[in-house]
Amino acid sequence: MTDTSSTPDTRTPAEIEADIKRRRETLAETLDEIGVRVHPKTIVGDAKAKVVSNIDHTLGRAYVGVNRVVSEVKGQLVTEEGAPRLERIVPVALVVVGVVGLFALGSRRRRD
């Protein structure tokens, strides 16, 4: 931009008109961009994309965590060759059956 207070403007009227036209076009583009950014559909779309991204990130972390736990449990119940470790599986199965039985008895008592 030219500082008109210290130097005289030596542009021709055609150059001034061209400069004004260029600045109007730039301003129009800027206003169009602002209009798109503040449009409700754009705001909602951006918010949806952010939520989906956060959900994907959370689900990915949960998947990794669950996968790690399953691998650790599998490592405790199966040998490196893939054979089941009955000395560990049988007690776990008995505990599961006992817990399920207690829940079944509790729900039966509530109905009676």
Buried (B, 14 or more C-beta within 10 A) or exposed (E): EEEEEEEEEEEEEEEEEEEEEEEEEEEEEEEEEEEEEEEEEEEEEEEEEEEEEEEEEEEEEEEEEEEEEEEEEEEEEBEEEEEEEEEEEEEEEEEEEEEEEEEEEEEEEEEE
